[in-house]
Structure formats: structure tokens, C-alpha cells
Amino acid sequence: MIVEILTPEALLYKGEVTSVSVPGAKGPFVILEHHAPIISMLTAGEVKLFQGKKELQSITIKGGTLECNHNKTVILAD
């Protein structure tokens, strides 16, 4: 799936991953490829991007929102 992580200042990440772990408002959760459409609030924590079982990158956020639709996940982070 394609993941984009944006802040008001910059594009932090854009690329292909197999899963992304995020700090949801009601607890952490993972988005996998072809996930059902979802919109969620995010809290402060780590967004972890994976290719298979290998962690590609970890990005610290202060909060934000996530939208997943049509195998694309967009995170608008603070």
C-alpha cells in the first residue's frame, strides 16, 4: 500500500509498505494492505512503517488523523 505522512511544514514520508503501526486514540493498531476504509484520530507516539517483517522507518508524531481508503493510507500529523 502507499503511505503518506504529512505535517503542515513538510512531507515526512511517501512510499510503498506492507503495513503501518500507529498510535490510535483508543490504543495502537496496525493497517495492513487492502484494509477496509477507516478514519481515525491519532495520539502522540511512533508511526512504524514495515516491509514484510522488516521495520523501514519510525516517525514520532504528537497526534493527528489517519485515513485509509483504496490501499492508500494518509496520515496528517502534528
C-alpha contacts under 8 A as a table, 3 or more apart, distances in Angstrom:
res1	aa1	res2	aa2	distance
1	M	16	E	5.45
1	M	17	V	5.54
1	M	18	T	6.07
1	M	19	S	7.65
1	M	32	L	7.97
1	M	33	E	5.43
1	M	34	H	7.34
1	M	71	N	5.04
1	M	72	K	5.54
1	M	73	T	7.40
2	I	14	K	7.11
2	I	15	G	5.50
2	I	16	E	4.63
2	I	17	V	6.42
2	I	71	N	6.67
2	I	72	K	4.75
2	I	73	T	6.25
3	V	13	Y	7.32
3	V	14	K	5.55
3	V	15	G	5.60
3	V	16	E	6.33
3	V	17	V	6.96
3	V	72	K	5.92
3	V	73	T	4.81
3	V	74	V	5.86
3	V	75	I	7.77
4	E	11	L	7.52
4	E	12	L	7.63
4	E	13	Y	5.49
4	E	14	K	4.42
4	E	15	G	6.86
4	E	73	T	6.40
4	E	74	V	4.84
4	E	75	I	6.15
5	I	11	L	6.17
5	I	12	L	5.40
5	I	13	Y	5.08
5	I	14	K	6.59
5	I	74	V	6.03
5	I	75	I	4.72
5	I	76	L	6.15
5	I	77	A	6.91
6	L	9	E	7.88
6	L	10	A	6.02
6	L	11	L	4.54
6	L	12	L	5.66
6	L	13	Y	7.22
6	L	74	V	7.72
6	L	75	I	6.18
6	L	76	L	5.06
6	L	77	A	5.95
7	T	10	A	5.31
7	T	11	L	6.34
7	T	12	L	7.20
7	T	76	L	5.90
7	T	77	A	5.06
7	T	78	D	5.90
8	P	77	A	7.91
8	P	78	D	7.48
11	L	14	K	7.42
17	V	20	V	7.35
17	V	49	L	6.59
17	V	50	F	5.76
17	V	51	Q	5.09
17	V	52	G	7.98
18	T	32	L	6.20
18	T	33	E	5.73
18	T	50	F	5.93
18	T	51	Q	5.04
18	T	52	G	5.94
19	S	30	V	6.75
19	S	31	I	5.55
19	S	32	L	4.53
19	S	33	E	6.33
19	S	49	L	6.27
19	S	50	F	5.27
19	S	51	Q	6.81
19	S	52	G	7.59
20	V	30	V	5.61
20	V	31	I	5.31
20	V	32	L	6.79
20	V	47	V	6.96
20	V	48	K	5.61
20	V	49	L	4.65
20	V	50	F	6.04
21	S	28	P	7.08
21	S	29	F	5.79
21	S	30	V	4.33
21	S	31	I	6.44
21	S	46	E	7.93
21	S	47	V	5.65
21	S	48	K	5.03
21	S	49	L	6.60
22	V	28	P	5.59
22	V	29	F	5.67
22	V	30	V	6.28
22	V	42	L	7.29
22	V	45	G	7.69
22	V	46	E	6.52
22	V	47	V	4.77
22	V	48	K	6.71
23	P	27	G	6.11
23	P	28	P	4.27
23	P	29	F	6.65
23	P	42	L	5.60
23	P	43	T	5.66
23	P	44	A	6.78
23	P	45	G	5.66
23	P	46	E	6.54
23	P	47	V	6.88
24	G	27	G	4.84
24	G	28	P	4.83
24	G	29	F	6.34
24	G	40	S	6.93
24	G	41	M	6.14
24	G	42	L	4.49
24	G	43	T	5.93
25	A	28	P	7.67
25	A	40	S	7.61
25	A	41	M	5.59
25	A	42	L	5.10
25	A	43	T	5.40
31	I	35	H	6.28
32	L	35	H	5.58
33	E	71	N	6.12
34	H	70	H	7.03
34	H	71	N	4.96
35	H	68	C	7.30
35	H	69	N	7.60
35	H	71	N	6.71
36	A	68	C	7.47
36	A	69	N	6.97
37	P	67	E	7.52
37	P	68	C	5.24
37	P	69	N	4.62
37	P	70	H	7.33
38	I	66	L	7.79
38	I	67	E	5.77
38	I	68	C	5.23
38	I	69	N	6.88
39	I	65	T	7.26
39	I	66	L	5.54
39	I	67	E	4.47
39	I	68	C	6.50
40	S	65	T	5.70
40	S	66	L	5.19
40	S	67	E	6.66
41	M	63	G	7.64
41	M	64	G	6.00
41	M	65	T	4.51
41	M	66	L	6.37
42	L	63	G	4.98
42	L	64	G	4.93
42	L	65	T	5.36
42	L	66	L	6.99
43	T	61	I	7.75
43	T	62	K	6.32
43	T	63	G	4.12
43	T	64	G	6.60
44	A	60	T	7.51
44	A	61	I	5.44
44	A	62	K	4.00
44	A	63	G	4.64
45	G	60	T	5.64
45	G	61	I	5.57
45	G	62	K	6.51
45	G	63	G	7.44
46	E	58	S	6.23
46	E	59	I	5.54
46	E	60	T	4.53
46	E	61	I	6.21
47	V	58	S	5.61
47	V	59	I	5.16
47	V	60	T	6.28
47	V	61	I	7.18
48	K	55	E	6.90
48	K	56	L	7.62
48	K	57	Q	5.93
48	K	58	S	4.45
48	K	59	I	6.53
49	L	55	E	5.86
49	L	56	L	5.50
49	L	57	Q	5.35
49	L	58	S	6.34
50	F	53	K	6.32
50	F	54	K	5.56
50	F	55	E	4.43
50	F	56	L	5.31
50	F	57	Q	7.35
51	Q	54	K	5.40
51	Q	55	E	6.46
51	Q	56	L	6.50
55	E	58	S	7.67
61	I	64	G	7.72
61	I	77	A	6.14
61	I	78	D	6.21
62	K	77	A	7.07
62	K	78	D	5.34
63	G	77	A	5.79
63	G	78	D	5.39
64	G	75	I	7.12
64	G	76	L	5.48
64	G	77	A	4.32
64	G	78	D	5.55
65	T	75	I	5.78
65	T	76	L	5.31
65	T	77	A	6.55
66	L	73	T	7.00
66	L	74	V	5.76
66	L	75	I	4.48
66	L	76	L	6.42
67	E	73	T	5.66
67	E	74	V	5.32
67	E	75	I	6.54
68	C	71	N	6.89
68	C	72	K	5.65
68	C	73	T	4.25
68	C	74	V	6.43
69	N	72	K	5.51
69	N	73	T	6.57
